[in-house]
């Protein structure tokens, strides 16, 4: 918790508003920085767990994570504050950009700018994943599950729903087995 004091809905709104305002091209990199490093609401392990659950639920993973983190600290009021903070400014920016794209989207420079933004966003995602992985110490089972998920998505091009449906029960069973043996 920041400064040893309780996290309030106002803190959640402000923190997630910062994430929403700075998260161009995807908020994962900024979210991790604000939640783990700046505000110290969660450590890397807890953040990875929340983000992992957020990714398998329907909807945007960062919105799901905001709801879970807000709920953890302040219940329903915290979840609402975190989601509103995360979504308010980006929604206003999106509406403005959509209006501009409607006017200028056919220009070649607009297409080039979008390609550049997509490349930057991909770099942010890769950088955040590497930063999170550096602080985690997964066991052999977690590494195998990650490799299986990569193979399912990248090699076999399975849809996310099938990848999760196949790997989640297997991962849970493997973790339970390892837990009983320890």
DOMI-381772 format. One line per 2 residues: number of its first residue (from 1); their letters; for each residue x, y negated, z of C-alpha. Coordinates in nm, 2 decimals. Layout:
<rs>
NUM> A> X Y Z; ...
</rs>
This chain:
<rs>
1> XX> 0.00 0.00 0.00; 0.13 -0.35 -0.08
3> XX> 0.29 -0.52 0.23; 0.15 -0.25 0.46
5> XX> -0.20 -0.40 0.44; -0.52 -0.24 0.31
7> XX> -0.59 -0.27 -0.06; -0.91 -0.47 -0.12
9> XX> -1.14 -0.48 -0.42; -1.00 -0.82 -0.50
11> XX> -0.64 -0.67 -0.51; -0.77 -0.39 -0.74
13> XX> -0.94 -0.64 -0.97; -0.63 -0.86 -0.99
15> XX> -0.39 -0.57 -1.04; -0.59 -0.41 -1.31
17> XX> -0.66 -0.75 -1.47; -0.28 -0.78 -1.50
19> XX> -0.26 -0.44 -1.66; -0.54 -0.53 -1.90
21> XX> -0.38 -0.86 -2.00; -0.03 -0.72 -2.05
23> XX> -0.11 -0.39 -2.20; -0.11 -0.47 -2.57
25> XX> -0.09 -0.15 -2.78; -0.18 0.07 -2.49
27> XX> -0.17 0.00 -2.12; 0.01 0.32 -2.00
29> XX> 0.36 0.15 -1.97; 0.22 -0.16 -1.79
31> XX> -0.01 0.05 -1.58; 0.27 0.26 -1.44
33> XX> 0.48 -0.04 -1.38; 0.21 -0.23 -1.19
35> XX> 0.06 0.07 -1.00; 0.39 0.24 -0.91
37> XX> 0.67 -0.01 -0.91; 0.51 -0.35 -0.84
39> XX> 0.20 -0.29 -0.62; 0.33 0.05 -0.48
41> XX> -0.03 0.18 -0.47; 0.09 0.53 -0.58
43> XX> 0.42 0.71 -0.62; 0.52 0.87 -0.95
45> XX> 0.38 1.21 -0.86; 0.04 1.07 -0.75
47> XX> 0.03 0.85 -1.06; 0.11 1.14 -1.29
49> XX> -0.17 1.35 -1.12; -0.43 1.07 -1.15
51> XX> -0.33 1.01 -1.51; -0.34 1.38 -1.59
53> XX> -0.69 1.41 -1.46; -0.79 1.09 -1.64
55> XX> -0.67 1.24 -1.97; -0.88 1.55 -1.95
57> XX> -1.20 1.36 -1.86; -1.41 1.20 -2.13
59> XX> -1.33 0.84 -2.20; -1.02 0.63 -2.20
61> XX> -0.76 0.78 -1.96; -0.65 0.45 -1.81
63> XX> -1.02 0.35 -1.74; -1.06 0.69 -1.57
65> XX> -0.74 0.64 -1.37; -0.86 0.29 -1.27
67> XX> -1.19 0.43 -1.14; -1.01 0.70 -0.95
69> XX> -0.75 0.46 -0.80; -1.02 0.21 -0.71
71> XX> -1.23 0.47 -0.55; -0.94 0.61 -0.35
73> XX> -0.88 0.27 -0.19; -1.23 0.11 -0.17
75> XX> -1.49 0.36 -0.28; -1.74 0.26 -0.54
77> XX> -1.68 -0.11 -0.50; -1.31 -0.05 -0.57
79> XX> -1.38 0.16 -0.87; -1.60 -0.11 -1.02
81> XX> -1.35 -0.38 -0.94; -1.06 -0.19 -1.10
83> XX> -1.26 -0.11 -1.41; -1.39 -0.47 -1.45
85> XX> -1.04 -0.61 -1.40; -0.90 -0.37 -1.66
87> XX> -1.16 -0.43 -1.92; -1.27 -0.80 -1.90
89> XX> -0.98 -0.98 -2.06; -0.90 -0.72 -2.32
91> XX> -1.27 -0.71 -2.43; -1.26 -1.09 -2.48
93> XX> -0.93 -1.06 -2.68; -1.07 -0.77 -2.88
95> XX> -1.38 -0.97 -2.98; -1.16 -1.27 -3.09
97> XX> -0.92 -1.04 -3.29; -1.21 -0.86 -3.45
99> XX> -1.35 -1.19 -3.57; -1.00 -1.29 -3.71
101> XX> -0.96 -0.95 -3.87; -1.29 -0.98 -4.04
103> XX> -1.17 -1.31 -4.19; -0.81 -1.21 -4.28
105> XX> -0.79 -0.83 -4.27; -0.75 -0.79 -4.65
107> XX> -0.42 -0.99 -4.65; -0.10 -0.78 -4.69
109> XX> 0.06 -0.95 -4.39; -0.22 -0.83 -4.16
111> XX> -0.16 -0.47 -4.27; 0.21 -0.50 -4.20
113> XX> 0.14 -0.65 -3.86; -0.08 -0.36 -3.76
115> XX> 0.18 -0.11 -3.87; 0.44 -0.28 -3.66
117> XX> 0.21 -0.30 -3.36; 0.14 0.07 -3.39
119> XX> 0.51 0.16 -3.40; 0.57 -0.06 -3.09
121> XX> 0.28 0.11 -2.91; 0.42 0.46 -2.99
123> XX> 0.76 0.35 -2.85; 0.59 0.23 -2.53
125> XX> 0.41 0.57 -2.49; 0.74 0.76 -2.54
127> XX> 0.93 0.53 -2.30; 0.67 0.57 -2.03
129> XX> 0.66 0.94 -2.06; 1.04 0.96 -2.03
131> XX> 1.04 0.73 -1.73; 0.77 0.94 -1.55
133> XX> 0.94 1.26 -1.63; 1.27 1.14 -1.49
135> XX> 1.11 1.11 -1.14; 0.92 1.44 -1.14
137> XX> 1.05 1.78 -1.07; 0.82 2.03 -1.24
139> XX> 0.85 2.40 -1.18; 0.89 2.66 -1.45
141> XX> 0.51 2.70 -1.48; 0.45 2.33 -1.54
143> XX> 0.72 2.32 -1.80; 0.57 2.63 -1.98
145> XX> 0.23 2.47 -1.96; 0.36 2.15 -2.11
147> XX> 0.54 2.34 -2.39; 0.22 2.54 -2.46
149> XX> 0.02 2.21 -2.48; 0.28 2.06 -2.71
151> XX> 0.26 2.37 -2.93; -0.12 2.38 -2.93
153> XX> -0.14 2.01 -3.04; 0.17 1.96 -3.26
155> XX> 0.23 2.31 -3.41; -0.12 2.46 -3.43
157> XX> -0.32 2.13 -3.45; -0.58 2.25 -3.20
159> XX> -0.83 1.99 -3.09; -0.78 1.85 -2.74
161> XX> -1.10 2.01 -2.61; -0.97 2.36 -2.71
163> XX> -0.62 2.29 -2.58; -0.76 2.19 -2.24
165> XX> -1.02 2.48 -2.24; -0.74 2.73 -2.30
167> XX> -0.46 2.59 -2.09; -0.64 2.45 -1.79
169> XX> -0.76 2.78 -1.65; -0.43 2.95 -1.73
171> XX> -0.24 2.67 -1.56; -0.46 2.68 -1.25
173> XX> -0.43 3.05 -1.23; -0.05 3.04 -1.26
175> XX> -0.03 2.76 -0.99; -0.25 2.97 -0.76
177> XX> -0.04 3.28 -0.82; 0.29 3.09 -0.75
179> XX> 0.13 2.93 -0.44; 0.04 3.27 -0.30
181> XX> 0.39 3.40 -0.35; 0.55 3.10 -0.18
</rs>
